Structures are given as structure tokens and as C-alpha cells.
Amino acid sequence: MIHRRHPIHTLALSTLLFAFATTHAWAADGNGPYSRVSDSENGDVVLEMCERAFVPINGDGPRIHLVSAIHIADKSFYKSMQASLESYDSVLFEGVKPAGLDAIDPSLDNQAKANATTTRLELLLDLADMFYQSNHRLPENITDMIEYSDTRISAVVESIRVDGWGHPIGVSVEKTIKDGEVMRHTIGFVSLGADKEKGGDGLDADIARHSGSYTSAAASKPTPDGIQALMARALRVAFQLDEMDMAGKGWINADIDINTLQDQLAEMGEDNAMILQLIEGNSFQAKLIGFVLKFIERSPTMSSMMKLAMMDMLALVETSDIMSQFDVIEDVILHGRNDIVIEYLKAELLAHPEHDDIAIFYGAAHMPGIEEVILNELGYKFESNTWAQAMTVNMKDTGLSEGQIKMMRNMIKSSLEKQF
């Protein structure tokens, strides 16, 4: 339909590759990894994720929980995570967000407010496009967008319905009607600018962004599934964003925005920006991978084998130095985003010393760096580890004998050790 630079599904963008979600996830103080793979007594292979708790050394302040996230897992894992995290006062969660989502600082000058407002209007256009894909019509106003979107999108719209000066953003809808039928339909979002009045010049001028034409004859084209969603179906597990509600009170999207991420990746080389297209499912490579994953999805045996192979890969990279071999991933995707969530954590500790529990729900690869800051800068000490079962493979589902399974797992390990 209408292709834009900031697809709303960038809210889901979080890790580059499934394996990187747990890469090199050893704790800074030797308390062990943030994920582990083990063989159970009944022969199943189990992937577990760690929640590590820290308490202030002086006893003054909330407990901090580092809760390892994984973006595809068994549905029961997400049900357990939802219940656990909702018991905490604040949850700082991972997820690259669309530009325009953050609150606009009232202390900014008018030019900065105008820039932030423009970005926010573009985000509203993306949300209106998503509304169209779901409802087969454009919204009539902001209230319509809130009432007829799912709770996660409604919360986003509610949070960005004012401009940089704190005044409501207006909506303009234009329709071309023929024989009583809407043939063309456009929507626009408008801010009155710094003077809060229609018209004006310079920073007092109205700021507006309008969509292209939506036609009644145009077929609704769904947003392509990202690699993580396709992999979840191929492995017969669940996708985090389909299972968890992260729009509740106390949940804070403590991550980088898509514009900043794109700019940082581009600065390190044009090819790095293609990573986003791969994850979002728009590129040729993503579509090719998607075709393979859909083929695997149709075979229970292949699905179980791939799930087992993936879990063994995660176990191996726990003790490897694979991340350091990918500078862009280590610098931008890992360290850069760690800095962001740590700033959110410091702000939350300062703003809410009365809280009992604050959680950081991020991929395990991020946890050692975050833990190091908690221990060495924030005056905390280790308290406890809690493990949650994320994925399980029943060996019988692979369709292989015990000897064949052992051979396959050894081949995977050997291949990865030679690669890295």
C-alpha cells in the first residue's frame, strides 16, 4: 500500500540474530551464565534463562532484577514472565522503538520542539497506516485510533497525541466520493506550531504531514513478517510480542529509536543498515530465508531438529568470543543500547527510591555489561539466581536415533568451533 521509512513493527526490533540473544552471556562476578542448555533425566534438551537479583549494599533502595529475555520461546515461558514481571514496580524492557515515541522535553528550544513534532507526526502516519491494514479504513481522529487499535498501539497513540508545545495534534481527513462510495481517502496530522495559532511563519508556521491516497480498489497488503516471527513458527514456539503485553503501568521501553539505530549502522558502513531489512522481512535475503523457514515449519521432524540445533548453538556461544568478531553488533547493538538502558535505570532509581523491585527485561547478551555497572557503580551486590525453562525438545520428535542425534550435535559443535 504505502511504504514508509519507519514501519511500526520496529517496536518489535530488538536483536539481530536469534543466536545473539544469548551470546557471550557470562556474569561479570562469576555467578555463571544468563542462559544454559542441559539434558534432562528423561532425555529432553532444555534451554533455561536466568533472572539474577541484586540488592543495595547499604540496604537503601530497590532490588534490581536482570531478567534474561529471548524473543522466541515456548508459550509457557512468556506466560510465566508476564506474571513475574507484573509483580515489579518498574520494568525496563528491550525493543527498538519508532522515532517520535519518546516524550518531548519541555525545556527544548522551539526549533528542537518543531523537529521532534515533525518526527511525531510521521509516526502517527505509520500508526494510521497500521490502523488501515487492520480495519480496512483510515481513522477519523485520534480517539478513533485509540479505540479501534489493540492495547499496545492504543497506548502509543495516547502517549504522542500532543505536539512539542503540549498542544493536541489535529487530524485532517479528505475523501473523494463517487456514487456514494469513498474512492480515495487521505489522512494528515497537524500541529499549529510555536504560536499555537493557524498559519504563521518560521517556527510559528503550522507543521503538517499527509499520507498518500488510499483507494477502495487497493488490496490490503499485510506487513511482512520479520525473521523472528517466521522462526518462531518454524520451531513451533511463540513470538514474544505476540504473547506479552508490555503496555502496562510501570513498563518502560528503555531502548534506542529506529532513526538513531539506522544512522549509527549507516555510519559504520552501508551494508550494516541492511541488517534492519533482513530482520523486518523486506529484503530479498529475508524473503529467501522466510521461504526456507516455511518449508521447515511444515515438517515436525525438521522443526524439532532445527530447534535442537539452535539450542546447542546457544550453549556453545555462551563461552565463545563471537560477539567481538562483529564490530557493528558489539558497538551499536550491544554496548550502545546497554548505555541507554543503564541511563533509564539510573533515572528510575533517582525518581523512585521508594520502589521495592525494578526489572530489566533484555536479551542475555546485554546482561554482563549491565551487571558490571550495577555492581561497580551503583553500589549493589549479588543476591540470587532464578532459572526459567524457555524451550524444550523431546528427542523422539526429531525422528532420529540416539546415535544420530549425538552425531548431529557433535557436528554442529565442531563446525562452530572451527568457524569462530
GUMARNU-452230 format. One line per 5 residues: for each residue x, z, y of C-alpha. Coordinates in Angstrom, 2 decimals, m for minus. Example, Ala and Ser with C-alpha at 12.3 -4.5 7.8 and 13.67 -1.06 7.14 Angstrom:
BEGIN
12.30/7.80/m4.50 ~ 13.67/7.14/m1.06
This chain:
BEGIN
0.00/0.00/0.00 ~ 2.11/1.29/2.91 ~ 5.72/2.14/2.19 ~ 7.34/4.77/4.37 ~ 10.75/6.39/4.53
9.54/9.92/3.85 ~ 7.29/9.92/0.76 ~ 5.56/13.25/0.40 ~ 6.77/13.64/m3.14 ~ 10.18/14.54/m1.65
8.70/18.03/m1.74 ~ 9.50/17.79/m5.43 ~ 13.03/16.55/m5.00 ~ 15.41/19.30/m5.99 ~ 18.17/18.46/m8.44
19.98/15.19/m9.01 ~ 20.05/15.14/m12.76 ~ 18.33/17.38/m15.28 ~ 21.67/18.49/m16.68 ~ 22.95/19.54/m13.27
20.22/22.17/m13.10 ~ 22.43/24.49/m15.16 ~ 25.91/23.05/m14.76 ~ 28.77/25.49/m14.35 ~ 26.42/28.44/m14.01
28.76/31.32/m14.76 ~ 28.33/34.53/m12.79 ~ 30.95/35.48/m10.24 ~ 31.41/39.02/m11.55 ~ 31.49/38.18/m15.26
27.91/39.11/m16.13 ~ 27.57/35.87/m18.04 ~ 25.77/32.55/m17.55 ~ 22.43/31.88/m15.93 ~ 21.29/29.80/m18.89
22.08/29.79/m22.59 ~ 21.23/27.89/m25.74 ~ 21.03/29.69/m29.06 ~ 19.90/29.15/m32.65 ~ 17.09/31.48/m33.69
16.79/33.02/m37.13 ~ 14.04/30.60/m38.13 ~ 16.24/27.62/m37.29 ~ 14.75/26.75/m33.90 ~ 17.05/25.96/m30.98
16.09/27.88/m27.85 ~ 17.03/27.38/m24.18 ~ 16.75/30.55/m22.10 ~ 17.02/31.04/m18.33 ~ 18.29/34.22/m16.70
16.82/36.39/m13.96 ~ 19.56/38.59/m12.51 ~ 18.68/41.56/m10.31 ~ 20.85/43.19/m7.65 ~ 20.34/46.43/m5.71
21.89/47.60/m2.41 ~ 24.92/49.81/m2.95 ~ 23.74/52.28/m0.31 ~ 20.21/52.27/m1.69 ~ 18.75/50.92/1.53
16.97/47.57/1.26 ~ 15.01/45.42/m1.17 ~ 16.11/44.42/m4.65 ~ 17.24/40.78/m4.85 ~ 16.34/38.68/m7.90
18.17/35.43/m8.69 ~ 15.64/33.62/m10.88 ~ 17.01/30.53/m12.62 ~ 14.71/27.53/m12.25 ~ 14.57/24.50/m14.47
12.39/21.63/m13.40 ~ 11.12/20.59/m16.82 ~ 10.35/23.18/m19.48 ~ 7.68/24.42/m21.86 ~ 4.39/25.17/m20.09
4.54/28.81/m21.17 ~ 7.76/29.25/m19.18 ~ 6.08/28.28/m15.92 ~ 3.09/30.50/m16.62 ~ 5.46/33.42/m17.10
7.47/32.52/m13.99 ~ 4.34/32.28/m11.83 ~ 3.17/35.73/m12.86 ~ 6.61/37.28/m12.41 ~ 7.37/35.73/m9.03
3.96/36.55/m7.58 ~ 4.77/40.24/m8.06 ~ 7.59/39.99/m5.49 ~ 7.23/40.29/m1.72 ~ 9.05/37.04/m0.93
10.10/34.03/m3.00 ~ 12.67/31.62/m1.55 ~ 12.25/28.51/m3.63 ~ 14.12/25.25/m4.16 ~ 12.71/21.87/m3.27
13.94/19.26/m0.80 ~ 11.19/19.06/1.80 ~ 9.95/16.28/4.05 ~ 11.27/16.19/7.60 ~ 8.85/17.81/10.04
7.80/20.66/7.78 ~ 9.88/23.41/9.39 ~ 8.48/25.48/12.22 ~ 9.40/24.19/15.70 ~ 11.40/26.77/17.65
9.51/27.54/20.92 ~ 12.83/28.13/22.69 ~ 13.86/24.46/22.29 ~ 14.01/22.29/25.40 ~ 11.33/19.65/25.95
13.41/16.79/24.59 ~ 14.06/18.64/21.33 ~ 10.37/19.55/21.11 ~ 9.45/15.90/21.62 ~ 11.85/14.83/18.86
10.50/17.46/16.48 ~ 6.92/16.47/17.32 ~ 7.65/12.81/16.56 ~ 9.02/13.75/13.15 ~ 5.95/15.91/12.51
3.59/13.03/13.37 ~ 5.43/10.81/10.89 ~ 4.99/13.47/8.22 ~ 1.27/13.59/8.96 ~ 1.11/9.83/8.40
2.71/10.33/4.99 ~ 0.17/13.02/4.19 ~ m2.66/10.75/5.32 ~ m1.33/8.05/3.01 ~ m1.27/10.51/0.14
m4.83/11.52/1.06 ~ m5.84/7.86/0.83 ~ m4.29/7.48/m2.61 ~ m6.25/10.50/m3.86 ~ m9.58/9.99/m2.08
m9.65/6.19/m1.59 ~ m10.34/6.70/2.10 ~ m8.46/7.91/5.15 ~ m9.20/11.35/6.58 ~ m11.42/11.61/9.65
m9.48/14.53/11.17 ~ m7.06/17.35/10.37 ~ m9.83/19.56/8.96 ~ m10.83/16.76/6.60 ~ m7.21/16.54/5.37
m7.10/20.26/4.71 ~ m10.46/20.49/2.96 ~ m10.04/17.48/0.66 ~ m6.38/17.82/m0.37 ~ m5.01/20.02/m3.13
m3.91/23.51/m2.10 ~ m0.23/22.62/m1.78 ~ m0.87/19.70/0.59 ~ m3.54/21.65/2.47 ~ m1.01/24.40/3.17
1.46/21.85/4.54 ~ m1.13/20.24/6.83 ~ m2.25/23.65/8.07 ~ 1.33/24.56/8.97 ~ 2.01/21.39/11.01
m1.26/20.83/12.87 ~ 0.25/21.68/16.29 ~ 2.96/19.90/18.29 ~ 6.26/21.25/19.62 ~ 4.45/22.92/22.54
1.98/24.70/20.25 ~ m1.00/22.48/21.04 ~ m3.27/20.82/18.45 ~ m2.28/17.36/17.30 ~ m5.05/14.84/17.83
m6.28/12.26/15.33 ~ m7.39/8.73/16.19 ~ m9.25/6.63/13.63 ~ m10.05/2.96/14.09 ~ m12.36/0.97/11.82
m13.21/m2.72/11.59 ~ m16.73/m3.01/10.21 ~ m18.30/m6.19/8.88 ~ m21.80/m6.36/7.44 ~ m21.91/m2.57/7.37
m18.69/m2.30/5.33 ~ m15.36/m0.95/6.57 ~ m12.93/m3.84/6.16 ~ m9.89/m2.36/7.88 ~ m9.03/1.20/8.64
m6.09/2.74/10.56 ~ m5.20/6.29/11.49 ~ m2.96/7.74/14.17 ~ m1.71/11.17/15.20 ~ m1.19/12.02/18.87
0.48/14.76/20.94 ~ m0.18/14.97/24.69 ~ 3.48/15.72/25.38 ~ 5.07/18.37/27.56 ~ 2.36/18.32/30.28
m0.48/18.70/27.74 ~ m2.47/16.01/29.51 ~ m3.31/12.42/28.61 ~ m0.88/9.79/29.84 ~ 2.20/10.72/31.82
5.78/9.51/31.99 ~ 9.01/10.58/30.30 ~ 8.62/13.85/28.42 ~ 5.08/14.17/29.79 ~ 4.05/10.95/28.04
1.79/11.05/25.01 ~ 3.58/10.81/21.64 ~ 1.74/8.79/19.02 ~ 2.35/7.39/15.58 ~ m0.07/4.99/13.86
m0.43/3.71/10.33 ~ m0.67/0.12/9.26 ~ m4.03/m1.27/8.17 ~ m5.70/m0.03/5.03 ~ m8.06/m2.70/3.71
m11.08/m2.27/1.49 ~ m9.78/m5.04/m0.78 ~ m6.39/m3.43/m1.32 ~ m5.89/m1.77/m4.68 ~ m4.75/1.81/m4.64
m1.16/1.96/m5.80 ~ m0.08/5.36/m7.06 ~ 3.29/6.75/m6.03 ~ 5.80/6.01/m8.84 ~ 6.66/8.97/m10.99
10.07/10.48/m10.44 ~ 12.66/10.72/m13.19 ~ 11.96/14.41/m13.77 ~ 8.23/13.84/m14.34 ~ 8.96/10.94/m16.71
11.50/13.02/m18.61 ~ 9.04/15.90/m18.91 ~ 6.55/13.62/m20.65 ~ 9.22/12.08/m22.85 ~ 10.35/15.53/m24.03
6.74/16.72/m24.37 ~ 7.26/19.55/m21.94 ~ 5.83/20.32/m18.48 ~ 6.99/19.47/m14.96 ~ 7.44/22.45/m12.65
5.46/21.06/m9.73 ~ 2.50/20.30/m11.99 ~ 2.40/23.86/m13.32 ~ 3.38/26.19/m10.49 ~ 1.63/26.99/m7.22
4.28/27.60/m4.56 ~ 1.94/27.61/m1.57 ~ 1.01/31.27/m1.72 ~ 1.74/34.05/0.72 ~ 5.40/35.03/0.73
6.58/31.74/m0.82 ~ 9.16/30.06/1.42 ~ 10.54/26.55/0.90 ~ 14.17/27.50/1.58 ~ 15.82/24.11/1.20
17.17/21.10/3.08 ~ 14.88/18.44/4.55 ~ 14.95/14.86/3.32 ~ 16.27/13.35/6.57 ~ 19.26/15.68/6.64
19.94/15.10/2.96 ~ 19.78/11.32/3.36 ~ 22.11/11.44/6.36 ~ 24.65/13.64/4.58 ~ 24.62/11.46/1.48
24.99/8.31/3.60 ~ 27.98/9.82/5.41 ~ 29.72/10.20/2.06 ~ 29.06/6.60/1.08 ~ 26.10/4.24/0.96
25.91/4.38/m2.83 ~ 25.25/8.13/m2.70 ~ 21.98/7.57/m0.82 ~ 20.78/5.52/m3.81 ~ 20.62/8.79/m5.77
17.35/9.59/m3.98 ~ 15.79/6.29/m5.01 ~ 16.76/6.98/m8.61 ~ 15.09/10.37/m8.63 ~ 12.00/9.22/m6.75
11.45/6.33/m9.17 ~ 11.60/3.47/m6.65 ~ 14.82/1.73/m7.69 ~ 15.33/m0.85/m10.43 ~ 17.58/1.59/m12.29
14.86/4.25/m12.14 ~ 12.27/1.83/m13.48 ~ 14.61/0.86/m16.33 ~ 15.21/4.50/m17.22 ~ 11.48/5.07/m16.96
10.82/2.29/m19.47 ~ 13.21/3.92/m21.96 ~ 11.64/7.35/m21.42 ~ 8.15/5.97/m22.00 ~ 9.38/4.45/m25.27
10.78/7.84/m26.35 ~ 7.53/9.53/m25.34 ~ 5.63/7.55/m27.99 ~ 7.79/8.93/m30.83 ~ 7.57/12.65/m31.68
10.82/12.38/m33.65 ~ 12.76/10.72/m30.85 ~ 11.27/13.13/m28.34 ~ 12.44/16.17/m30.34 ~ 15.89/14.67/m30.87
16.30/13.97/m27.16 ~ 15.12/17.46/m26.27 ~ 17.66/18.97/m28.67 ~ 20.45/16.74/m27.33 ~ 19.61/17.72/m23.76
19.70/21.42/m24.57 ~ 23.08/21.08/m26.28 ~ 24.40/19.20/m23.26 ~ 23.32/22.06/m21.04 ~ 25.07/24.56/m23.28
28.30/22.58/m23.11 ~ 28.40/22.03/m19.37 ~ 27.94/25.76/m18.82 ~ 31.65/26.20/m19.44 ~ 32.87/22.86/m18.09
34.11/21.81/m14.66 ~ 31.82/18.79/m14.50 ~ 30.42/19.52/m11.03 ~ 33.82/19.36/m9.34 ~ 34.21/15.77/m10.56
31.30/14.65/m8.40 ~ 32.27/15.48/m4.81 ~ 28.99/14.39/m3.26 ~ 26.97/16.54/m5.65 ~ 29.19/19.57/m5.22
29.48/19.35/m1.42 ~ 25.98/18.25/m0.41 ~ 23.63/19.02/m3.28 ~ 25.21/22.31/m4.31 ~ 27.25/24.04/m1.57
25.32/22.65/1.38 ~ 21.96/23.78/0.03 ~ 23.43/27.14/m1.02 ~ 24.34/27.74/2.62 ~ 20.74/27.04/3.60
19.08/29.40/1.13 ~ 21.60/32.14/1.97 ~ 20.62/31.86/5.65 ~ 16.96/32.17/4.63 ~ 17.83/35.23/2.55
19.69/36.91/5.40 ~ 16.77/36.22/7.75 ~ 14.29/37.67/5.24 ~ 16.39/40.81/4.74 ~ 16.59/41.29/8.50
12.90/40.63/9.12 ~ 11.54/42.66/6.19 ~ 13.70/45.69/5.34 ~ 10.52/47.32/4.03 ~ 10.17/44.82/1.18
10.80/46.02/m2.35 ~ 11.70/42.72/m4.01 ~ 12.94/39.33/m2.77 ~ 13.46/36.48/m5.25 ~ 15.47/33.27/m5.02
13.99/30.68/m7.39 ~ 16.67/27.98/m7.61 ~ 18.48/25.89/m10.22 ~ 21.07/27.84/m12.19 ~ 23.95/25.75/m10.81
23.36/27.33/m7.41 ~ 23.37/30.91/m8.64 ~ 27.12/31.75/m8.91 ~ 27.73/30.84/m5.27 ~ 24.66/32.75/m4.10
25.60/35.73/m6.26 ~ 29.08/35.81/m4.75 ~ 27.61/36.22/m1.27 ~ 25.17/38.90/m2.43 ~ 27.97/40.93/m3.98
30.74/40.39/m1.44 ~ 28.92/40.03/1.88 ~ 25.52/41.69/1.64 ~ 26.58/44.98/0.05 ~ 24.78/44.65/m3.27
25.67/45.41/m6.87 ~ 24.53/44.04/m10.23 ~ 21.59/45.84/m11.85 ~ 20.21/43.90/m14.80 ~ 19.64/40.60/m16.64
16.29/39.42/m17.98 ~ 16.00/36.28/m20.13 ~ 13.02/33.94/m20.37 ~ 12.52/31.28/m23.02 ~ 12.31/27.89/m21.32
12.36/25.33/m24.15 ~ 12.29/25.39/m27.94 ~ 12.97/22.71/m30.52 ~ 11.69/23.09/m34.06 ~ 14.27/21.39/m36.29
11.55/20.00/m38.55 ~ 10.18/18.00/m35.64 ~ 13.38/15.96/m35.42 ~ 12.76/14.35/m38.79 ~ 16.42/14.85/m39.70
18.07/16.85/m42.43 ~ 20.14/19.93/m41.62 ~ 23.33/17.95/m42.21 ~ 22.21/15.06/m39.99 ~ 21.30/17.46/m37.19
24.68/19.16/m37.39 ~ 26.45/15.81/m37.29 ~ 24.46/14.63/m34.27 ~ 25.11/17.82/m32.32 ~ 28.82/17.68/m33.07
28.94/14.05/m31.91 ~ 27.28/14.96/m28.63 ~ 29.69/17.80/m28.04 ~ 32.72/15.70/m28.90 ~ 31.59/12.84/m26.68
31.00/15.08/m23.68 ~ 34.31/16.91/m24.12 ~ 36.13/13.58/m24.05 ~ 34.13/12.41/m21.04 ~ 34.86/15.48/m18.95
